[in-house]
Amino acid sequence: MLDYEKRDQIIFGKNRLNEYANHGGVLNFGDDEYPALDINTVKKLIEEGFLDDSSRDYDPTLRDFVEFCEHYPQVKMNGFAVSPERTDCAVVLTGLECDENITMELLLDFANNFHYADDFSVSMNWLYCWWD
């Protein structure tokens, strides 16, 4: 059984279990309220069993996101956590974003790897990709 309080503490810095019902059973990270996750936080979620390859069964995979963010740690991962009442996975990553230390190398790697996203935007100030 997953410890959802611990999961929420890792992602949001606090227990949010009482908030899921008001948000359709999911809580987002990578929005105005809670920032996207850095590579160390995502690795912690993997170690604790809250995130695995089953959470992304299509391209790009969890491994693709992790490897990219290991190479470019300024890139963050966005997504959502699901309510303990749901039977699906605990955490889903839906995309990547970056607004700091964007080099031409990073921009080109980002564009080459993730241009097929459902929502995609690149500039020297902002990188963003998201899958539905």
SVG drawing of the C-alpha trace seen along z (x, -y; Angstrom):
<svg xmlns="http://www.w3.org/2000/svg" viewBox="-15 -35 40 37">
<polyline fill="none" stroke="black" stroke-width="0.4" points="0.0,0.0 1.3,-3.4 1.9,-6.1 0.0,-8.9 0.8,-11.4 4.5,-10.8 4.0,-11.1 2.3,-14.5 5.0,-15.7 7.6,-14.9 5.7,-16.6 3.9,-19.5 5.9,-19.9 2.7,-19.2 -0.2,-16.7 -2.9,-17.5 -5.1,-14.4 -8.2,-16.5 -7.9,-18.5 -8.3,-15.8 -12.1,-15.7 -12.3,-19.4 -10.0,-18.9 -11.6,-16.0 -9.3,-13.4 -6.0,-14.9 -3.6,-17.7 -1.3,-19.3 2.3,-20.3 4.0,-22.6 1.3,-25.2 0.9,-28.6 0.4,-27.0 3.0,-24.2 6.2,-24.2 7.3,-21.5 9.5,-18.8 13.3,-18.7 15.2,-15.6 16.1,-14.8 12.4,-15.0 11.4,-12.7 14.2,-10.2 12.9,-10.2 9.4,-9.4 10.8,-6.5 12.8,-5.2 9.7,-5.3 7.6,-3.5 5.2,-6.4 6.4,-6.7 7.3,-3.9 7.3,-3.2 3.6,-2.2 2.8,-5.9 3.9,-6.7 3.2,-3.8 3.8,-5.9 6.6,-8.1 8.3,-9.7 8.8,-7.3 9.7,-8.0 13.2,-7.0 13.3,-9.5 12.3,-12.3 14.7,-11.2 17.7,-10.9 17.0,-14.3 16.7,-16.0 19.8,-14.3 21.7,-15.8 19.9,-19.2 19.0,-19.5 17.5,-23.0 14.6,-21.3 11.7,-20.4 8.9,-17.9 5.2,-18.7 2.2,-16.4 -0.3,-15.4 -0.8,-13.2 -4.0,-11.1 -6.3,-10.6 -5.8,-7.5 -9.4,-6.6 -8.4,-6.0 -7.0,-2.7 -4.5,-4.0 -0.9,-5.0 0.0,-7.4 1.9,-10.1 1.8,-10.9 4.3,-13.1 2.8,-15.0 5.6,-17.2 8.8,-19.2 9.5,-22.9 12.5,-25.2 12.9,-28.9 16.5,-29.1 20.0,-28.6 18.7,-27.8 21.6,-27.3 21.4,-26.7 22.4,-23.1 19.6,-22.6 17.0,-24.3 18.1,-22.1 18.1,-18.9 14.7,-19.8 13.2,-20.5 14.7,-17.4 13.5,-15.1 10.0,-16.5 8.7,-18.5 5.9,-16.0 4.2,-16.9 0.5,-17.9 1.6,-21.3 5.1,-22.5 6.8,-25.9 10.5,-26.9 12.4,-30.2 15.6,-31.3 13.5,-32.2 11.0,-29.3 10.9,-25.6 7.6,-23.7 6.1,-20.4 3.0,-18.6 1.2,-15.5 -2.5,-14.9"/>
</svg>
